[in-house]
Amino acid sequence: MSQYRRMPVTTRERQTFGAVPDAMELPDLIEVQRRSYRWFLEEGIKELFSEVSPVRDFIGRDLELYFEDYYLDEPKFDEKTSRLKNVTYEAPLRVKTRLSNKRNSTTKEQEIYLGDLPLMTPRGTFIINGVERVVVSQLVRSAGAFFTADVYRGRRYYGAKIIPNRGAWLEFETDPKNVIWVKIDRKRKVAVTSLLRAFGYPNDEEIMAIFKDIDTHPINHYIEATLNKDAAKNEEEGLIEVYKRIRPGDRATADNAKSLIHSMFFNFDRYDLGKVGRYKFNLRFALDTSDAAVADEEKRIISKEDLVQIIREIIRLNITQDEPDDVDHLGNRRVRAVGELIQSRFRVGLARMERII
């Protein structure tokens, strides 16, 4: 029986026979994947541990678990052996933890094994069960604030979408009666002034004063029309109105509503505009776009001042009838590479682990 031998792979210099020489050298396209995964290993995991840490006990008073440092151990098999044995090319992730007992003021440190992380090859691929795989980057809609318009009887009625990196969407719209509504996480709509009351602007006089310099159309008065449609008249009623739209059927009280809204919008674990989202938001409203302004966790949640800026812009657009944003424009989209995609799945796993602990 004849034996077939694989010929050794030889590298040859690429020859160009075109009449016009190459204008520029081809870029290293795989570097995008390698750089993204390197960011995940060096910075992405660190961000996740800082979000989760400390994990508190059920009561929240006695025990606290801190994730302090981590490292990747040596892989069990190298890339070539992983192919031959049909196993995954991976390395153990080990984390240095610290358990603090507040009751007796004791601390215990221990290194734990958290799982195996696939390693990227120099070609930007992964070896999964002996098969070479690649994670395809996603082209997604960027986080931030986008202003839209619907045409009715030849006139534009403007709205907005606040898209966070993590958390509930806010969708604003103006109806033909000049009332501005908002939907929270695609639930039933509520008057935007109810949301303003829930965010800390309780009475009609204060709301009217905030927008008096922008709501100046001689015929169409948007805030006045919205207040007339608003069932709420104070902060507690505003909280309850918003709660009834988010949790229809549940018993609505001011305390329940305040707790829910605080956790949905003012808790970084549940709501995050992201660095890109905060940068685009600040750029739109001519605010500070420095690294310190967009990277701080406290700045990446939505504030009541942000809500006022959005409503003011909707009113301005309704008056001026300017062009709305093109949500399909590539400037309003971004690439999510392998590091960010794996970080999002890693975050889900850490959240499950936190609940189990």
C-alpha positions as CSV (number, residue, x, y, z in Angstrom):
1,M,0.0,0.0,0.0
2,S,1.5,3.3,-1.0
3,Q,2.3,5.9,1.6
4,Y,1.5,9.5,1.2
5,R,3.7,12.1,2.9
6,R,2.7,15.7,3.5
7,M,5.1,18.0,1.7
8,P,6.7,20.7,3.9
9,V,5.1,24.1,3.7
10,T,7.4,26.6,2.1
11,T,7.1,30.3,2.2
12,R,7.6,32.2,-1.1
13,E,7.9,35.9,-1.7
14,R,4.7,37.3,-3.1
15,Q,5.1,38.6,-6.7
16,T,3.0,41.4,-8.2
17,F,2.5,41.3,-12.0
18,G,0.2,44.3,-12.2
19,A,1.0,47.3,-14.3
20,V,0.5,49.6,-11.3
21,P,2.4,48.9,-8.1
22,D,0.7,48.7,-4.7
23,A,0.1,52.1,-3.3
24,M,0.4,51.0,0.3
25,E,1.3,47.9,2.3
26,L,-1.6,45.8,3.4
27,P,-2.4,46.4,7.1
28,D,-2.3,43.6,9.6
29,L,-6.1,43.0,9.8
30,I,-5.7,40.2,12.4
31,E,-4.1,42.7,14.8
32,V,-7.7,44.0,15.6
33,Q,-8.6,40.6,17.1
34,R,-5.3,40.2,18.9
35,R,-5.4,43.6,20.4
36,S,-9.0,43.2,21.5
37,Y,-8.4,39.9,23.2
38,R,-5.3,41.3,24.9
39,W,-7.4,44.1,26.3
40,F,-9.9,41.6,27.6
41,L,-7.2,39.6,29.4
42,E,-5.4,42.7,30.8
43,E,-8.2,45.2,31.4
44,G,-11.6,43.6,30.7
45,I,-11.5,41.0,33.4
46,K,-10.2,43.6,35.9
47,E,-13.2,45.8,35.1
48,L,-15.6,42.9,35.7
49,F,-14.0,42.0,39.1
50,S,-14.2,45.7,40.2
51,E,-17.9,45.7,39.2
52,V,-18.7,42.6,41.3
53,S,-16.3,43.2,44.2
54,P,-17.2,43.0,47.0
55,V,-19.8,40.2,47.1
56,R,-21.8,40.6,50.3
57,D,-23.7,38.0,52.2
58,F,-27.5,37.8,52.1
59,I,-27.9,40.1,55.0
60,G,-25.2,42.4,53.7
61,R,-23.6,43.1,57.1
62,D,-21.3,40.2,58.1
63,L,-19.2,38.8,55.1
64,E,-17.6,40.5,52.2
65,L,-15.7,38.7,49.4
66,Y,-13.1,40.7,47.4
67,F,-11.6,39.7,44.1
68,E,-8.1,41.3,44.3
69,D,-5.9,40.0,41.6
70,Y,-5.8,37.3,38.9
71,Y,-3.5,35.5,36.5
72,L,-3.5,32.9,33.8
73,D,-1.7,29.7,34.6
74,E,0.3,27.6,32.1
75,P,-1.9,25.8,29.6
76,K,-2.2,22.1,29.9
77,F,-1.5,21.5,26.2
78,D,0.1,23.7,23.6
79,E,-1.6,24.7,20.4
80,K,-0.3,21.9,18.3
81,T,-1.0,19.2,20.9
82,S,-4.6,20.6,21.4
83,R,-5.2,20.0,17.7
84,L,-3.9,16.4,17.8
85,K,-5.8,15.5,21.0
86,N,-9.0,17.3,19.9
87,V,-9.1,19.4,23.1
88,T,-9.4,23.1,23.7
89,Y,-6.4,25.3,23.8
90,E,-7.0,27.0,27.1
91,A,-5.4,28.1,30.4
92,P,-6.7,28.1,34.0
93,L,-7.8,31.4,35.4
94,R,-6.8,31.8,39.1
95,V,-8.0,34.6,41.3
96,K,-6.6,35.9,44.6
97,T,-9.6,36.5,46.9
98,R,-10.0,38.0,50.3
99,L,-12.9,37.1,52.7
100,S,-13.6,39.7,55.3
101,N,-15.7,38.9,58.4
102,K,-17.0,42.1,59.9
103,R,-18.5,40.4,62.9
104,N,-15.1,39.2,64.4
105,S,-12.8,41.5,62.3
106,T,-11.0,38.6,60.7
107,T,-9.7,38.3,57.1
108,K,-8.8,35.2,55.1
109,E,-7.0,35.2,51.8
110,Q,-7.1,32.3,49.3
111,E,-6.3,31.7,45.7
112,I,-9.1,30.0,43.8
113,Y,-9.5,28.4,40.4
114,L,-12.3,30.1,38.5
115,G,-12.3,28.2,35.2
116,D,-10.5,27.8,32.0
117,L,-10.1,30.6,29.4
118,P,-9.5,29.8,25.7
119,L,-6.2,31.2,24.5
120,M,-5.9,33.1,21.2
121,T,-3.4,31.8,18.6
122,P,-1.0,34.2,16.8
123,R,-3.5,34.0,13.8
124,G,-6.3,35.5,15.9
125,T,-8.2,32.2,16.2
126,F,-9.1,29.8,19.0
127,I,-8.7,26.0,19.1
128,I,-12.0,24.5,20.4
129,N,-12.1,20.7,20.8
130,G,-9.3,20.5,18.3
131,V,-11.0,22.7,15.6
132,E,-9.8,26.1,14.7
133,R,-12.5,28.7,15.2
134,V,-12.7,32.5,14.9
135,V,-15.0,35.0,16.7
136,V,-16.6,37.4,14.1
137,S,-16.8,41.0,15.2
138,Q,-20.2,42.6,15.3
139,L,-21.3,45.9,13.8
140,V,-23.8,47.2,16.3
141,R,-25.7,50.4,17.0
142,S,-23.6,52.6,19.2
143,A,-24.7,53.6,22.7
144,G,-25.7,57.2,23.2
145,A,-28.5,59.6,22.4
146,F,-30.2,59.6,19.0
147,F,-33.0,61.9,17.8
148,T,-35.6,60.6,15.5
149,A,-38.7,62.0,13.7
150,D,-42.1,60.8,12.4
151,V,-43.9,62.7,9.7
152,Y,-47.6,63.3,10.2
153,R,-49.6,65.6,7.7
154,G,-46.4,67.1,6.4
155,R,-44.9,68.0,9.8
156,R,-42.1,66.3,11.7
157,Y,-42.7,65.2,15.3
158,Y,-39.5,64.4,17.0
159,G,-38.4,61.9,19.6
160,A,-35.2,60.4,20.9
161,K,-33.7,57.0,21.9
162,I,-31.3,56.7,24.8
163,I,-29.4,53.5,24.2
164,P,-27.1,52.3,27.0
165,N,-24.4,49.8,26.9
166,R,-26.2,47.9,29.6
167,G,-29.7,48.6,31.0
168,A,-33.2,49.8,30.0
169,W,-33.8,51.8,26.8
170,L,-35.6,55.2,27.0
171,E,-37.6,56.1,23.9
172,F,-39.2,59.5,23.6
173,E,-41.9,60.6,21.1
174,T,-44.1,63.6,20.4
175,D,-47.7,63.1,19.3
176,P,-49.7,65.4,17.0
177,K,-51.2,67.1,20.1
178,N,-47.7,68.2,21.1
179,V,-47.5,65.9,24.1
180,I,-44.1,64.3,24.8
181,W,-44.2,60.7,25.9
182,V,-41.6,58.2,27.0
183,K,-41.4,54.4,26.9
184,I,-39.1,52.6,29.4
185,D,-37.7,49.4,28.1
186,R,-40.4,49.3,25.4
187,K,-43.2,49.2,27.9
188,R,-46.4,51.3,27.8
189,K,-45.7,55.0,27.4
190,V,-46.1,57.6,30.1
191,A,-46.0,61.4,30.1
192,V,-42.4,62.6,30.2
193,T,-43.2,65.0,33.0
194,S,-44.1,61.9,35.2
195,L,-40.5,60.7,34.6
196,L,-39.2,64.1,35.4
197,R,-41.1,64.1,38.7
198,A,-39.7,60.6,39.5
199,F,-36.2,61.9,38.7
200,G,-36.5,64.7,41.2
201,Y,-38.4,67.6,39.7
202,P,-41.7,67.3,41.7
203,N,-44.0,70.3,40.8
204,D,-45.4,72.0,37.7
205,E,-43.8,75.3,38.4
206,E,-40.3,73.9,38.6
207,I,-40.7,71.9,35.4
208,M,-42.1,75.0,33.5
209,A,-39.2,77.1,34.7
210,I,-36.6,74.7,33.4
211,F,-38.0,74.8,29.8
212,K,-39.4,78.3,29.6
213,D,-36.4,79.6,27.6
214,I,-36.6,76.7,25.0
215,D,-40.4,76.1,24.8
216,T,-41.1,79.4,23.0
217,H,-43.3,78.5,20.0
218,P,-46.1,81.0,19.7
219,I,-48.8,78.3,19.2
220,N,-47.4,74.9,20.2
221,H,-46.5,74.7,23.9
222,Y,-45.0,71.2,24.5
223,I,-44.4,71.2,28.2
224,E,-47.9,72.8,29.0
225,A,-49.6,70.2,26.7
226,T,-47.6,67.4,28.4
227,L,-48.5,68.6,31.9
228,N,-52.2,68.7,31.0
229,K,-52.0,65.0,30.0
230,D,-49.9,64.1,33.0
231,A,-51.9,62.1,35.7
232,A,-49.3,62.8,38.3
233,K,-49.1,66.1,40.2
234,N,-46.2,65.5,42.6
235,E,-43.1,63.3,43.0
236,E,-44.9,60.3,44.7
237,E,-47.6,60.2,42.0
238,G,-44.9,60.5,39.3
239,L,-43.1,57.5,40.8
240,I,-46.3,55.5,40.9
241,E,-47.2,56.4,37.3
242,V,-43.8,55.2,36.0
243,Y,-43.9,52.1,38.2
244,K,-47.4,51.1,36.8
245,R,-46.0,51.2,33.2
246,I,-42.9,49.2,34.1
247,R,-44.6,46.6,36.3
248,P,-48.3,46.5,35.3
249,G,-50.4,44.4,37.7
250,D,-48.0,44.8,40.7
251,R,-49.1,46.8,43.7
252,A,-47.6,50.3,43.1
253,T,-46.3,52.3,46.1
254,A,-44.0,55.2,46.2
255,D,-41.3,53.2,48.1
256,N,-41.4,50.3,45.6
257,A,-41.3,52.7,42.7
258,K,-38.4,54.7,44.1
259,S,-36.4,51.5,44.7
260,L,-37.1,50.2,41.2
261,I,-36.2,53.4,39.4
262,H,-33.1,53.9,41.5
263,S,-31.9,50.4,40.6
264,M,-32.8,50.7,36.9
265,F,-31.1,54.1,36.3
266,F,-28.8,55.1,39.2
267,N,-27.1,51.8,39.9
268,F,-24.0,51.1,37.8
269,D,-24.5,47.4,38.1
270,R,-27.8,47.7,36.2
271,Y,-27.3,50.7,34.0
272,D,-24.2,51.8,32.1
273,L,-24.1,54.2,29.1
274,G,-20.6,52.9,28.5
275,K,-17.5,55.1,27.6
276,V,-18.6,55.4,24.0
277,G,-22.2,56.2,24.9
278,R,-21.2,58.9,27.4
279,Y,-18.7,60.3,25.0
280,K,-21.3,60.6,22.2
281,F,-23.9,62.0,24.6
282,N,-21.5,64.7,25.8
283,L,-20.3,65.5,22.3
284,R,-23.9,66.0,21.2
285,F,-24.6,68.5,24.0
286,A,-21.1,70.2,23.9
287,L,-20.2,68.8,27.3
288,D,-16.8,67.6,28.6
289,T,-15.5,64.8,26.5
290,S,-12.2,64.2,28.3
291,D,-11.2,60.7,29.3
292,A,-11.9,61.5,33.0
293,A,-15.5,62.6,32.1
294,V,-16.4,59.5,30.1
295,A,-14.6,56.8,32.1
296,D,-15.9,57.5,35.6
297,E,-18.6,55.0,36.6
298,E,-20.6,57.8,38.3
299,K,-20.8,59.7,35.0
300,R,-21.8,56.7,33.0
301,I,-25.3,56.4,34.6
302,I,-28.1,58.7,33.4
303,S,-28.8,61.8,35.6
304,K,-31.8,64.1,35.9
305,E,-29.7,66.8,34.1
306,D,-29.2,64.4,31.2
307,L,-33.0,63.9,31.0
308,V,-33.6,67.6,30.9
309,Q,-31.0,68.0,28.1
310,I,-32.8,65.4,26.0
311,I,-36.2,66.9,26.5
312,R,-34.9,70.4,25.7
313,E,-33.4,69.1,22.4
314,I,-36.7,67.4,21.5
315,I,-38.5,70.7,22.0
316,R,-35.9,72.6,20.0
317,L,-36.1,70.1,17.1
318,N,-39.9,70.3,17.1
319,I,-39.7,74.1,16.8
320,T,-36.9,74.3,14.2
321,Q,-37.8,71.2,12.2
322,D,-34.1,70.4,11.7
323,E,-32.9,67.1,10.2
324,P,-33.1,64.1,12.6
325,D,-30.2,61.7,13.2
326,D,-29.6,58.9,10.7
327,V,-29.5,55.8,13.0
328,D,-28.1,53.7,10.1
329,H,-25.2,56.0,9.4
330,L,-21.8,54.3,10.1
331,G,-20.9,57.2,12.4
332,N,-23.7,55.9,14.7
333,R,-22.5,52.3,14.7
334,R,-19.4,50.7,16.2
335,V,-17.5,47.4,16.0
336,R,-17.7,45.0,18.9
337,A,-14.6,42.9,18.6
338,V,-13.8,39.6,20.3
339,G,-12.6,41.0,23.6
340,E,-15.8,43.0,24.2
341,L,-18.0,40.1,23.1
342,I,-16.3,37.6,25.5
343,Q,-16.4,40.2,28.3
344,S,-20.2,40.5,28.0
345,R,-20.6,36.7,28.3
346,F,-18.1,36.7,31.2
347,R,-20.2,39.3,33.0
348,V,-23.3,37.0,32.8
349,G,-21.3,34.2,34.3
350,L,-20.0,36.4,37.1
351,A,-23.5,37.6,37.9
352,R,-24.7,34.0,38.2
353,M,-21.8,33.2,40.5
354,E,-22.6,36.3,42.6
355,R,-26.2,35.2,43.1
356,I,-25.1,31.7,44.1
357,I,-22.5,33.0,46.6
